[in-house]
Amino acid sequence: MTVSTTAGLHRRFLLKADKLLVAAVALLIVLVFAALLAPVIAPHDPLAIDFASALSGPSADHPLGADQSGRDILSRLIYGARAGLLGPLLVVTLSTLVGTLLGVAAGWIGGITDSVLSRAMDLVFAFPALLLAIILVAVFGPGLVAPVVAMSLAYAPYVGRLARSVTIREMSRPYVQAYRVQGWSGWVICVKHLVPNVLPLILAQSAINFGYALMDLAALSFLGFGTQPPTPDWGTMINEGASAMLQGAMLPALAPGAAVVITVVAFSVVGEGIADKVAVRER
């Protein structure tokens, strides 16, 4: 295979990847607007019960049908996007802040600080996120707060490890030594120059973490530890729709399950797309 052929294949691959990235971003934008404008665009009250329509199939009045209580599935999906996105957003925000702070401090300071922080992150990393969340829920009760705190602690080491490794790599770059020779303080170099160079990869990891956090929080709601009924939540909807599957009604569980899968895949595509852009820029 010639060099020109290889370059052409590479360009076509990047073009397809860019199209996929744009599609994922567009999907997430639509999802965010749907969550924000839920009271305006939802065709029904997500809590309105109509037993006459229980487990009815798709129709003009209920485009995705109704669940076992006669509640409109589409409306509950739209409102469920609020809890589905808010929880992971809090988890990613907290874990990114904590992980970045610890990782950059460990890589920049080094020595015993690096050893202590690295071992602490390894210790937290050893606990599965769901197990930690269930323990906190058992102590503080079900809801959104305890799972968010637990997930934030569990996901911080993912960001911290990445931030530490990228910080160590950046410290070997000539620009850091140049600023030191000019007499710049370590704090100024770190905050003004090193951290901005670390952030793109951290944002890529955080986008991927968003999808995982969404999936974990949906699993907790499915198990009854997260958002509680009748508040619309995708995980809770899957749990409630499981019994409807025995009666031949698939949409009450399939629709929220598809929403979770599609959203997780979209965030993964965005995260990998950002990482690819960073890798191309650094070549």
C-alpha positions as CSV (number, residue, x, y, z in Angstrom):
1,M,0.0,0.0,0.0
2,T,1.4,3.4,-1.0
3,V,1.9,6.4,1.3
4,S,-0.8,8.3,-0.6
5,T,-3.3,5.5,-0.3
6,T,-2.6,5.2,3.4
7,A,-3.0,9.0,3.8
8,G,-6.3,8.9,1.9
9,L,-7.7,6.1,4.1
10,H,-6.6,8.1,7.2
11,R,-8.4,11.2,5.9
12,R,-11.6,9.2,5.2
13,F,-11.4,7.7,8.7
14,L,-11.0,11.1,10.3
15,L,-13.9,12.4,8.2
16,K,-16.2,9.6,9.4
17,A,-15.1,10.1,12.9
18,D,-15.8,13.8,12.7
19,K,-19.3,13.1,11.3
20,L,-20.0,10.7,14.2
21,L,-18.7,13.3,16.7
22,V,-20.9,16.0,15.3
23,A,-23.9,13.6,15.4
24,A,-23.2,12.7,19.0
25,V,-22.9,16.4,20.0
26,A,-26.1,17.3,18.2
27,L,-27.9,14.4,19.9
28,L,-26.7,15.6,23.4
29,I,-27.7,19.2,22.6
30,V,-31.2,18.0,21.7
31,L,-31.3,16.0,24.9
32,V,-30.2,18.9,27.1
33,F,-32.8,21.2,25.5
34,A,-35.5,18.5,25.9
35,A,-34.7,18.3,29.6
36,L,-34.7,22.1,30.1
37,L,-37.9,22.6,28.1
38,A,-39.7,19.5,29.4
39,P,-42.7,21.5,30.7
40,V,-43.2,23.0,27.3
41,I,-42.6,20.1,25.0
42,A,-43.9,17.1,27.0
43,P,-47.3,16.2,25.7
44,H,-48.7,15.1,29.1
45,D,-48.1,15.5,32.8
46,P,-45.6,12.7,33.6
47,L,-47.3,12.0,36.9
48,A,-50.9,11.9,35.5
49,I,-52.5,8.5,36.0
50,D,-55.0,7.1,33.6
51,F,-55.8,3.5,34.2
52,A,-58.0,3.4,31.1
53,S,-54.9,3.8,29.0
54,A,-52.7,1.4,31.0
55,L,-50.2,-0.5,28.8
56,S,-51.8,0.9,25.7
57,G,-49.6,0.9,22.6
58,P,-48.4,3.9,20.5
59,S,-51.1,6.2,19.4
60,A,-51.6,9.8,18.4
61,D,-52.3,10.7,22.0
62,H,-49.4,8.6,23.4
63,P,-46.6,8.3,20.7
64,L,-44.7,5.8,22.8
65,G,-47.7,4.3,24.6
66,A,-48.5,4.3,28.3
67,D,-47.1,2.4,31.3
68,Q,-49.0,0.2,33.7
69,S,-50.4,3.2,35.5
70,G,-51.5,4.9,32.2
71,R,-48.8,7.5,32.4
72,D,-47.5,8.8,29.1
73,I,-44.1,7.2,28.4
74,L,-42.8,9.9,26.1
75,S,-43.5,12.6,28.7
76,R,-41.8,10.6,31.4
77,L,-38.8,10.0,29.2
78,I,-38.5,13.8,28.6
79,Y,-38.8,14.6,32.3
80,G,-36.6,11.7,33.2
81,A,-33.8,13.3,31.2
82,R,-33.6,16.0,33.9
83,A,-32.6,13.5,36.6
84,G,-30.7,11.4,34.1
85,L,-28.4,14.4,33.2
86,L,-28.3,16.3,36.5
87,G,-26.9,13.4,38.6
88,P,-24.0,12.6,36.2
89,L,-23.3,16.3,35.8
90,L,-22.9,16.7,39.5
91,V,-20.7,13.6,39.7
92,V,-18.5,14.6,36.8
93,T,-18.1,18.2,38.1
94,L,-17.1,17.1,41.6
95,S,-14.9,14.2,40.5
96,T,-13.2,16.3,37.9
97,L,-12.4,19.1,40.3
98,V,-11.2,16.8,43.0
99,G,-9.3,14.5,40.7
100,T,-7.6,17.3,38.8
101,L,-6.5,19.0,42.0
102,L,-5.1,15.8,43.5
103,G,-3.5,14.6,40.2
104,V,-1.8,17.8,39.3
105,A,-0.6,18.3,42.9
106,A,0.8,14.7,43.0
107,G,2.6,15.1,39.7
108,W,3.9,18.6,40.2
109,I,5.1,18.3,43.8
110,G,6.3,14.7,43.6
111,G,8.1,13.0,46.4
112,I,6.2,11.9,49.5
113,T,3.2,14.0,48.4
114,D,3.0,12.0,45.2
115,S,3.3,8.7,47.1
116,V,0.6,9.6,49.6
117,L,-1.9,10.9,47.1
118,S,-1.3,8.1,44.6
119,R,-1.9,5.5,47.3
120,A,-5.0,7.3,48.5
121,M,-6.4,7.3,45.0
122,D,-5.5,3.6,44.6
123,L,-7.4,2.8,47.8
124,V,-10.5,4.6,46.7
125,F,-10.1,3.0,43.2
126,A,-10.3,-0.4,44.9
127,F,-14.0,0.2,45.9
128,P,-16.6,-0.4,43.2
129,A,-18.7,2.8,42.7
130,L,-22.0,1.0,43.0
131,L,-20.9,-0.7,46.3
132,L,-19.8,2.6,47.7
133,A,-23.0,4.2,46.7
134,I,-25.1,1.5,48.3
135,I,-23.2,1.9,51.5
136,L,-23.8,5.6,51.7
137,V,-27.5,5.1,50.7
138,A,-27.8,2.7,53.6
139,V,-26.4,5.3,56.0
140,F,-28.1,8.5,54.6
141,G,-31.2,7.0,52.9
142,P,-32.2,6.8,49.2
143,G,-32.3,9.8,46.9
144,L,-29.8,11.7,44.7
145,V,-27.4,13.2,47.3
146,A,-25.8,10.0,48.6
147,P,-25.3,8.4,45.2
148,V,-23.8,11.6,43.8
149,V,-21.3,11.9,46.7
150,A,-20.3,8.2,46.4
151,M,-19.9,8.3,42.6
152,S,-17.9,11.5,42.9
153,L,-15.5,9.9,45.3
154,A,-15.3,6.7,43.1
155,Y,-14.7,8.6,39.9
156,A,-12.1,11.1,41.2
157,P,-9.2,8.5,40.9
158,Y,-9.9,8.0,37.2
159,V,-9.4,11.8,36.6
160,G,-6.6,12.0,39.2
161,R,-4.5,9.2,37.6
162,L,-4.8,10.8,34.2
163,A,-4.0,14.3,35.5
164,R,-1.0,13.0,37.4
165,S,0.5,11.2,34.3
166,V,-0.2,14.2,32.0
167,T,1.3,16.6,34.5
168,I,4.5,14.5,34.8
169,R,4.7,14.5,31.0
170,E,4.2,18.2,30.7
171,M,6.8,18.9,33.4
172,S,9.5,17.5,31.0
173,R,8.5,19.8,28.2
174,P,10.9,22.7,27.4
175,Y,8.4,25.4,28.1
176,V,8.3,24.5,31.8
177,Q,12.0,24.7,32.1
178,A,12.0,28.0,30.2
179,Y,9.6,29.6,32.6
180,R,11.6,28.4,35.5
181,V,14.8,29.9,34.1
182,Q,12.9,33.2,33.7
183,G,12.2,33.2,37.4
184,W,8.5,32.3,37.3
185,S,7.1,30.7,40.4
186,G,6.0,27.1,40.3
187,W,2.5,28.1,41.2
188,V,2.2,30.6,38.3
189,I,3.7,28.1,35.8
190,C,1.3,25.3,37.0
191,V,-1.9,27.4,37.1
192,K,-1.4,29.6,34.0
193,H,0.4,27.2,31.6
194,L,0.5,23.5,32.8
195,V,-3.1,23.1,33.8
196,P,-4.5,24.5,30.5
197,N,-2.4,21.9,28.7
198,V,-3.7,19.2,30.9
199,L,-7.4,20.1,30.7
200,P,-8.2,18.8,27.2
201,L,-7.4,15.2,28.1
202,I,-9.2,15.6,31.4
203,L,-12.3,16.9,29.6
204,A,-12.2,13.8,27.3
205,Q,-12.0,11.5,30.3
206,S,-14.8,13.5,32.0
207,A,-17.1,13.1,29.0
208,I,-16.6,9.3,29.1
209,N,-17.1,9.3,32.9
210,F,-20.4,11.2,32.3
211,G,-21.8,8.2,30.4
212,Y,-20.6,5.7,33.0
213,A,-22.0,7.8,35.8
214,L,-25.3,8.0,34.0
215,M,-25.4,4.3,33.7
216,D,-24.4,3.7,37.3
217,L,-27.0,6.2,38.7
218,A,-29.7,4.6,36.5
219,A,-28.7,1.2,37.9
220,L,-29.0,2.6,41.4
221,S,-32.5,3.9,40.6
222,F,-33.4,0.6,39.1
223,L,-32.4,-1.1,42.4
224,G,-34.4,1.4,44.4
225,F,-31.4,3.3,45.9
226,G,-31.6,6.4,43.7
227,T,-34.4,8.7,42.6
228,Q,-37.6,7.5,44.1
229,P,-41.0,7.0,42.4
230,P,-43.1,8.7,41.2
231,T,-40.4,11.1,40.1
232,P,-39.6,10.3,36.4
233,D,-36.2,8.7,36.1
234,W,-34.9,6.4,33.4
235,G,-33.6,3.7,35.9
236,T,-36.9,3.8,37.8
237,M,-38.9,3.5,34.6
238,I,-36.9,0.4,33.6
239,N,-37.7,-1.2,37.0
240,E,-41.4,-0.3,36.8
241,G,-41.6,-1.5,33.2
242,A,-40.0,-4.9,33.9
243,S,-43.3,-6.3,35.2
244,A,-45.1,-4.9,32.1
245,M,-42.9,-7.1,29.9
246,L,-44.6,-10.2,31.4
247,Q,-47.8,-8.8,30.0
248,G,-46.4,-8.4,26.5
249,A,-45.8,-4.6,26.8
250,M,-42.2,-3.9,25.9
251,L,-42.0,-0.1,25.5
252,P,-42.3,0.8,29.2
253,A,-38.9,-0.8,29.9
254,L,-37.4,-0.7,26.4
255,A,-37.8,3.1,25.8
256,P,-35.9,4.2,28.9
257,G,-33.4,1.5,28.4
258,A,-32.7,2.7,24.9
259,A,-32.4,6.3,26.2
260,V,-29.7,5.2,28.6
261,V,-27.8,3.2,26.0
262,I,-28.0,6.0,23.4
263,T,-26.9,8.7,25.8
264,V,-24.0,6.7,27.2
265,V,-22.8,5.9,23.7
266,A,-23.1,9.6,22.7
267,F,-21.0,10.7,25.6
268,S,-18.4,8.0,24.9
269,V,-18.1,9.2,21.3
270,V,-17.7,12.8,22.4
271,G,-15.0,11.8,24.9
272,E,-13.1,9.7,22.4
273,G,-13.5,12.4,19.8
274,I,-11.9,15.0,22.1
275,A,-9.1,12.6,22.9
276,D,-8.4,12.0,19.2
277,K,-8.4,15.8,18.5
278,V,-5.8,16.3,21.3
279,A,-3.7,13.4,20.0
280,V,-3.7,14.9,16.5
281,R,-2.8,18.3,17.8
282,E,0.2,16.9,19.8
283,R,1.7,15.0,16.9
